[in-house]
Amino acid sequence: MATEANDTVTHPLPTPGAGPQMRMVEVALIEESLSNPRKHFDPAKLAELAESIKASGVHQPILLRPLPGTRLAETFGQRRQGAPLPAYELVAGARRLRACKLAKVAEVPAMIRELTDTEALEIQVVENLQREDVTELEEAEGYEVLMRTGNLNAAQVGAKIGKSRSYVYARLKVLDLCHQAREALREGKIDFSRGLLIA
């Protein structure tokens, strides 16, 4: 990894091919994923989680992968002067990571795995489907990216997430909405059934 003369890299990266590793990782060394289907985080619930973390810590590890080289180059020019170089990309656990930042927690327990872009995205989509507050639009956008990135059809996506092909198609239908209608759905100005009718 290239660094500036004044940069020191103090975080050990996982050895390629060594398998998953568990360790405490500095929050400052983690970049959020650009492909996470989840875009909305309830500020009140994040604040509650942050208070819980302050009181008793993080009980469930987040999932990371070594930061891909393309993202390292991208973040290098955007980091604050003197900030450490990021080393990991978040795959799962965005709420926990954000709450740790709110709670000003320095380290978080993490599982680190070598994952391809497609593998990371698949984990993100499936993991987010298990959350009660993921929106239908976020779900549909996740399926769309998974199909495009993994070269999958709706039936294959359905098999991976334990849903029927028709369920996946019904979600994907809202992506036919124009930009304004999609944003209205994202902001809760119209509900999913209304959005589906419009689409």
N, C-alpha and C positions, 0 to 999 in steps of 0.2 A: 504494500500500500504506500503510495507516494504521500509525503507530508512536507509541510513547510519547515524551514530550519528551526523555528521556535516551537513546533508541535511535538508533543511526546505522546506516543501511543502506549497506554498502560493497560489496556483491556486485552486479555488473551482471546483470540478468535478460535472457534472450534477447529479441530484437526479434520480436514476433508476425509470423509469415509469413516469417521470414528463413531458414527451413530448419534442418536439424541443425547444431549447433555443437560443436566440440571445445574443451575447456579444462580447466585444473586447478581443482577446486572444493574449498572447505573442507569437511572431513568434518562439522563442527559445523552446517553449513547444510543437511544432508540428513536428511530424515525417511524411515523405512522405510515401505513400502506396506502398507496394511491388507489388500489383496486378494491378496498373494503366496501362492500355494498351498503353498509350502514353509514348514513350521512348525518342523521339527526340524533342529538344526545340531549335528553331532558336536563336542563341546568339544575333543577331542584333535586332530582334523583342523583345527579353527579355529586352535588354538595353533600347529600346524605351519605353516599358511599365514601366520600373523602373523610367525613367525620368518623365513620366506622373504621376506616384504614388508620386514621390517627390513633384511635383507641386500641385497636387490636391487630393491626397489620393486614397484609394481603394473604388470604388463606388458599387461594387457587392460583397456581402459576399462569403467567401469560405465555403465549407461544411466539417465538421469534425465529427468524432465519438470518444468516449473514446478509448484510446489506448488499444487494447486487451492485456490481461495478458501475453500471449506468447511473444508478441513483446516488452513489458515492460522489461521482463527478458533479452531479446536479446539486447536491447539498453542500459540496465544498465551497462553492461561490456564494451560497446563501447564509451560511452560518455567521453568527455574531463573532466579532473579534475576540479571540481568546477562548471561544467555546470549543469543547472537545470534538474531534471528528466522530460522526456517528458510525456505529459498527454493525447495528442490527436493524432489521425491518420487522415491524409488528405484523404478525399474521392473525392472531386472535387475542382478544382481551383489551379492546380499545377503551371501554368504559373504565376498566381497572387502571390502565395507564394514565388516562386523563384525570381520574380521581387522585392518583398518586401525585400528579403534578400539582393539583389543587391543594393537597395535603402537605406539599413540600417534602415528600418522602424521597430520599436519595437513591434507594435501591429497591428493586422489585424481584421476587422469585420468578424465574423463567425457565421454560424448556426451550432449548435451541436445537433446531433441526435443519438439515440441508434440504431445501425444497425448491422445485422449479416454480416458475411463475404460475403455470397451470395448476400444480398441486396446491400452492398457497391459495389461489383463488377458490379452488374447490372447497378447501377447508373453511374459508371465510364465508362462502355462500351457505354451506351446510350448518356451520356454527350459528350464523345469524338467523337461520330459519327456526332455531330452537329458542329464540328470544321472543317474548310475548309482544314487545313493543316495536318490532320491525314492521315497517309499513308495506303495503302491497306493492307500492311503486318501487321501493328499495329492493324488494324481493324480485320483481320483474327485471329490474336493471341488473341484478346479480345473475339471473338466469341468462340474460342476453350476453353478458360478458363471458360467462362460463361456456356458452354455446360457441361463441366466436373464438375464444382463446383455445378451448379444448377440442374444437371441431366436433361438437356433439349435436345431436338432434334433440327434440323435446322429450322423446321417449327415453333416451339415454340419461338426460338430466333428471327426469322423473325417477328412474331406477336408482340413481345415486342418492336422491333425497327422500326416497320412500313415498313419492306422490305419483299420481297417474299422469299420463301424457296430456289428458284433457285439462287437468288442474294447471299444468305448466303453461299450456296454450292460453287458458283463461287469464292467467297473470300477464303473459306477454302481450295480450291484446291491448292493454292500457298504454303500451309504448307507441301505439299508433296515434295517440293524442298529439295535438300541436303543442308547441312549446308553452304557450300561455296556459292551456288546459292542464298540461303536465305540472307546471309550477303551482297552479291552483290546487291540484291534488296533493302535491308535496306539502303545501302550507295548510292543508286541512280545510280549504275553502269549499271543496266538493269532496264527497266521500267516494269510496272505490266503486260502489254500484252505479253511481251517477257517472263517474269517469268511464266505466265500462260501456254504458249506454251511449255516451258521446263518442267513444272510440268506434 
